[in-house]
Amino acid sequence: MPRSAAAPIVFGPVIASAAMRDVDRLLRLVAPKDVAVTIQGESGTGKEILARQVHELSARRRGPFVPINCAAIPEPLFESELFGHERGAFTGATARAPGKIAAAESGSLFLDEIGEMPLSMQAKLLRFLENRRYMRLGGTVKLQADVRMIFATLRPLELEVQAGRFRPDLYYRIQGVTVHVPPLRERKADIVPLLGQFVRQIAAQHGTTPPRVGRAARAALMAYRWPGNVRELRNVVELLCLLRAGKAIRPSDLPRAVTAEPVGEATDALTLSLDRPLAALVEQIMQAALEREGGDRRRAAHRLGVSVRTLERRLGGRGR
């Protein structure tokens, strides 16, 4: 179904804050133009989602969207990952690999955390951006690429230039259009709409009844500063959908990180593990409830709002 021209593109129909309406308008303006776009924002603000929206609103929407996390690629492998390599280019190169630029042909190439790209690769990327020509590692033939470049950065690139970690010529080359995404704490009007969207999506994904978010719990969620931004909000909602399916969510059901004051002093184990896999975090919560209830599974299950059978299945033989 084609997207409605009036529908907001940022995180679906959840725009309530003036700040994100400004982001939405800017993305709509630049997406159809085949220019480089740099998205700047804190971790968890949804930079890759916005990059995908730029691609979907462009003439390249039928082509591939290829993301690369520059912070996750070891420096010796970066050139091969981006440009590809020929067979025998290095030890272990038993076959030709096309690289991410070739994979993004006729589409969009998204370089996430561009500020983490090694300086040695920044020079090679700059040469590629000047004429869209490149060679595979170990190759002798120059190849032509037809890709749109989209970048994202956690920190302002001008500060990285000043610190000597980012080439100024590359900075000026990619400084076409910069979209600044505000953190969630600066656009609190978006919290409740995002909360509602995530509850519906996650409950449907897990096949559970959506929990009901009470007024006091909503107030606590609104008061929290969300250092992990939209990603952290979604993680919290996923926990609530699992542990409070079909029930009302109270402030006592929220992670300690959300309700602790001041936020900066919340240092319990749950606070420090919001980025862990969901299954491990759920097990940690259940084990903590079991310990608080002196090993009584019935009381621990009641505290969590789950059945004793669910608790036993998750924790196996622990407790009594």
C-alpha positions as CSV (number, residue, x, y, z in Angstrom):
1,M,0.0,0.0,0.0
2,P,1.6,3.4,-0.9
3,R,2.4,5.7,1.9
4,S,0.0,8.6,2.4
5,A,1.5,11.9,1.4
6,A,0.3,13.4,4.7
7,A,1.5,10.7,6.9
8,P,4.6,11.4,9.1
9,I,7.6,9.3,8.1
10,V,9.5,9.4,11.4
11,F,8.8,6.2,13.5
12,G,5.4,5.9,11.8
13,P,2.5,8.0,13.0
14,V,3.9,9.0,16.3
15,I,5.2,12.6,15.8
16,A,3.8,14.9,18.5
17,S,6.8,17.2,19.3
18,A,7.6,20.3,17.3
19,A,11.3,19.1,17.1
20,M,10.4,15.9,15.3
21,R,8.0,17.6,13.0
22,D,10.9,19.8,11.9
23,V,13.0,16.7,11.3
24,D,10.1,15.2,9.3
25,R,9.8,18.3,7.1
26,L,13.5,18.4,6.4
27,L,13.6,14.7,5.5
28,R,10.7,15.1,3.2
29,L,12.4,18.0,1.5
30,V,15.8,16.3,1.0
31,A,14.9,12.6,0.5
32,P,13.8,13.0,-3.2
33,K,17.0,14.9,-4.0
34,D,20.0,12.7,-4.8
35,V,22.3,14.5,-2.3
36,A,24.3,13.2,0.6
37,V,22.6,13.3,4.0
38,T,24.2,13.2,7.4
39,I,22.1,12.3,10.4
40,Q,23.4,13.4,13.8
41,G,22.0,12.2,17.1
42,E,22.7,10.3,20.3
43,S,22.8,6.5,20.4
44,G,19.3,5.1,20.3
45,T,17.6,8.0,18.7
46,G,16.7,6.0,15.6
47,K,19.3,7.2,13.0
48,E,19.1,4.1,10.9
49,I,15.3,4.3,10.8
50,L,15.6,7.8,9.5
51,A,18.2,6.8,7.0
52,R,15.8,4.0,5.7
53,Q,13.0,6.6,5.4
54,V,15.2,8.8,3.3
55,H,15.8,5.8,1.0
56,E,12.1,4.9,0.9
57,L,11.1,8.4,-0.1
58,S,13.8,8.7,-2.9
59,A,13.7,7.6,-6.5
60,R,16.1,4.7,-5.4
61,R,13.4,3.1,-3.2
62,R,13.3,0.0,-5.5
63,G,17.1,-0.5,-5.0
64,P,18.8,-1.9,-2.0
65,F,19.4,-0.1,1.3
66,V,22.8,-1.3,2.6
67,P,23.9,-0.3,6.1
68,I,27.5,-0.5,7.4
69,N,28.4,0.1,11.1
70,C,31.8,1.8,10.8
71,A,32.4,1.2,14.6
72,A,32.0,-2.5,14.2
73,I,34.6,-3.2,11.4
74,P,38.2,-3.9,12.3
75,E,40.5,-1.5,10.5
76,P,42.4,-4.2,8.5
77,L,39.1,-5.4,7.1
78,F,37.5,-2.1,6.3
79,E,38.7,-1.6,2.7
80,S,37.6,-5.1,1.7
81,E,34.2,-4.7,3.5
82,L,33.5,-1.4,1.6
83,F,35.2,-1.9,-1.8
84,G,35.3,-5.7,-2.0
85,H,38.3,-7.9,-2.9
86,E,39.6,-10.2,-5.6
87,R,40.6,-13.8,-5.0
88,G,44.0,-14.0,-3.5
89,A,44.1,-10.3,-2.4
90,F,45.1,-11.5,1.1
91,T,45.4,-14.7,3.1
92,G,42.0,-16.3,3.3
93,A,40.6,-14.5,0.2
94,T,39.6,-17.7,-1.6
95,A,37.0,-16.1,-3.8
96,R,36.0,-12.6,-5.1
97,A,33.8,-10.6,-2.8
98,P,31.9,-7.6,-4.3
99,G,31.8,-5.4,-1.2
100,K,29.1,-3.2,0.2
101,I,29.3,-0.5,-2.5
102,A,28.5,-3.1,-5.2
103,A,25.7,-4.5,-3.0
104,A,24.2,-1.0,-2.8
105,E,24.2,-0.4,-6.6
106,S,21.2,1.7,-7.7
107,G,20.2,2.1,-4.1
108,S,21.5,3.7,-0.9
109,L,24.7,3.1,1.1
110,F,24.3,4.0,4.8
111,L,27.6,4.5,6.7
112,D,26.6,4.5,10.4
113,E,29.0,6.1,12.9
114,I,31.1,7.6,10.1
115,G,33.2,9.4,12.8
116,E,34.6,6.0,13.8
117,M,36.0,5.3,10.4
118,P,39.8,4.9,10.5
119,L,41.8,7.8,9.1
120,S,43.4,5.6,6.5
121,M,40.0,4.7,5.1
122,Q,38.7,8.2,5.2
123,A,41.2,9.2,2.5
124,K,40.0,6.3,0.3
125,L,36.3,7.1,0.9
126,L,37.0,10.7,-0.1
127,R,38.5,9.6,-3.4
128,F,35.5,7.4,-4.0
129,L,33.0,10.2,-3.2
130,E,34.7,12.5,-5.7
131,N,33.9,10.4,-8.8
132,R,32.1,7.3,-7.5
133,R,34.9,5.1,-9.0
134,Y,36.8,2.4,-7.0
135,M,38.8,-0.8,-7.3
136,R,38.4,-4.0,-5.3
137,L,41.2,-4.8,-3.0
138,G,43.8,-6.6,-5.1
139,G,42.1,-5.6,-8.3
140,T,43.3,-3.6,-11.3
141,V,40.0,-2.6,-13.0
142,K,38.3,0.6,-11.9
143,L,34.6,0.2,-11.3
144,Q,31.8,2.8,-11.4
145,A,29.2,2.9,-8.7
146,D,25.7,4.5,-8.7
147,V,24.8,4.8,-5.1
148,R,23.3,7.5,-2.8
149,M,25.4,8.1,0.3
150,I,23.7,8.5,3.8
151,F,25.8,9.0,6.9
152,A,25.2,9.0,10.6
153,T,27.2,10.2,13.5
154,L,27.0,10.1,17.3
155,R,29.1,13.1,17.9
156,P,29.3,16.4,15.9
157,L,31.8,15.8,13.1
158,E,33.2,19.3,13.5
159,L,34.4,18.3,16.9
160,E,36.0,15.2,15.5
161,V,37.8,17.4,13.0
162,Q,39.1,19.7,15.7
163,A,40.4,16.6,17.7
164,G,42.2,15.4,14.6
165,R,40.1,12.2,14.3
166,F,38.3,13.2,11.1
167,R,39.7,14.6,7.9
168,P,38.5,18.1,7.3
169,D,38.3,17.6,3.5
170,L,36.0,14.6,4.0
171,Y,34.0,16.6,6.5
172,Y,33.3,19.3,3.9
173,R,32.6,16.7,1.2
174,I,29.8,15.0,3.1
175,Q,28.4,18.2,4.7
176,G,25.6,18.4,2.2
177,V,22.5,18.2,4.4
178,T,22.8,17.5,8.2
179,V,19.7,16.4,10.1
180,H,19.9,16.8,13.8
181,V,17.8,14.3,15.8
182,P,17.0,15.5,19.3
183,P,17.3,13.1,22.2
184,L,14.0,11.8,23.7
185,R,14.4,13.9,26.8
186,E,14.1,17.0,24.7
187,R,10.9,15.8,22.9
188,K,8.8,14.3,25.7
189,A,5.6,14.9,23.8
190,D,6.7,11.9,21.7
191,I,7.0,9.4,24.6
192,V,3.3,8.5,25.0
193,P,2.7,8.1,21.2
194,L,5.8,5.9,21.0
195,L,4.8,4.0,24.0
196,G,1.4,3.2,22.5
197,Q,3.0,2.2,19.2
198,F,5.5,-0.1,20.8
199,V,2.9,-1.7,23.1
200,R,0.8,-2.6,20.0
201,Q,3.7,-3.8,17.9
202,I,5.4,-5.9,20.6
203,A,2.2,-7.5,22.0
204,A,1.3,-8.5,18.4
205,Q,4.8,-9.8,17.8
206,H,4.7,-12.0,20.9
207,G,1.0,-12.9,20.6
208,T,0.1,-11.5,24.0
209,T,-2.6,-9.2,25.2
210,P,-1.3,-5.6,25.3
211,P,-0.8,-4.3,28.9
212,R,-2.6,-1.1,30.0
213,V,-0.4,1.8,31.0
214,G,-1.8,3.5,34.1
215,R,-1.7,7.2,34.6
216,A,1.0,7.0,37.4
217,A,3.2,4.7,35.2
218,R,2.8,7.1,32.3
219,A,3.9,10.0,34.5
220,A,7.0,8.1,35.6
221,L,7.8,7.3,32.0
222,M,7.4,11.0,31.1
223,A,9.6,12.1,34.0
224,Y,12.5,9.8,33.1
225,R,15.4,11.2,31.1
226,W,15.8,8.2,28.8
227,P,19.6,8.1,28.3
228,G,19.2,5.2,25.9
229,N,16.6,7.2,24.0
230,V,13.9,5.5,21.8
231,R,15.9,2.2,21.9
232,E,15.7,2.1,25.7
233,L,12.0,2.9,25.7
234,R,11.3,0.0,23.3
235,N,13.4,-2.4,25.5
236,V,11.3,-1.3,28.6
237,V,8.1,-1.8,26.7
238,E,9.1,-5.3,25.6
239,L,9.8,-6.3,29.2
240,L,6.4,-4.9,30.3
241,C,4.5,-6.6,27.4
242,L,6.0,-9.9,28.5
243,L,5.7,-9.6,32.3
244,R,2.4,-7.6,32.5
245,A,0.5,-8.9,29.5
246,G,-3.2,-7.9,29.7
247,K,-2.7,-6.2,33.1
248,A,-2.4,-2.6,34.2
249,I,1.2,-1.3,34.5
250,R,2.0,0.4,37.8
251,P,5.0,2.4,38.7
252,S,6.3,-0.5,40.7
253,D,6.3,-2.6,37.5
254,L,8.8,-0.3,35.9
255,P,12.6,-0.9,35.9
256,R,14.4,0.7,38.8
257,A,16.3,2.8,36.3
258,V,13.0,4.6,35.4
259,T,11.7,5.3,38.9
260,A,15.0,6.0,40.8
261,E,15.7,9.6,41.7
262,P,18.0,11.1,40.7
263,V,18.4,9.1,37.5
264,G,22.2,9.4,37.6
265,E,22.4,7.5,41.0
266,A,20.5,4.4,39.8
267,T,23.2,1.8,39.8
268,D,21.5,-1.5,40.6
269,A,22.1,-4.6,38.4
270,L,18.9,-4.1,36.4
271,T,19.9,-0.5,35.5
272,L,23.3,-1.7,34.2
273,S,21.9,-4.4,32.0
274,L,19.3,-2.7,29.8
275,D,21.3,-3.5,26.7
276,R,21.5,-7.2,27.5
277,P,19.5,-9.8,25.5
278,L,15.8,-9.8,26.6
279,A,15.8,-13.4,27.7
280,A,18.7,-12.8,30.1
281,L,17.2,-9.7,31.5
282,V,13.8,-11.3,32.1
283,E,15.6,-14.2,33.9
284,Q,17.4,-11.7,36.1
285,I,14.2,-9.9,37.0
286,M,12.5,-13.2,37.9
287,Q,15.5,-14.3,40.0
288,A,15.5,-11.0,41.9
289,A,11.8,-11.4,42.6
290,L,12.3,-14.9,43.8
291,E,15.1,-13.8,46.2
292,R,13.0,-10.9,47.5
293,E,10.3,-13.4,48.4
294,G,12.7,-15.7,50.2
295,G,12.5,-18.3,47.4
296,D,8.7,-18.7,47.5
297,R,7.8,-19.2,43.9
298,R,4.1,-18.5,44.4
299,R,4.7,-15.1,46.0
300,A,7.4,-14.3,43.4
301,A,5.1,-15.1,40.6
302,H,2.3,-13.0,42.1
303,R,4.7,-10.0,42.4
304,L,5.7,-10.4,38.8
305,G,2.1,-10.9,37.5
306,V,3.0,-14.2,35.9
307,S,2.0,-17.8,36.6
308,V,4.1,-20.1,38.8
309,R,4.5,-22.4,35.8
310,T,6.0,-19.5,33.7
311,L,8.4,-18.7,36.6
312,E,9.4,-22.4,36.9
313,R,9.9,-22.7,33.2
314,R,12.2,-19.7,33.1
315,L,14.2,-20.5,36.3
316,G,14.3,-24.3,36.2
317,G,15.2,-25.8,39.5
318,R,16.2,-22.6,41.3
319,G,14.4,-21.6,44.5
320,R,12.0,-23.8,46.4
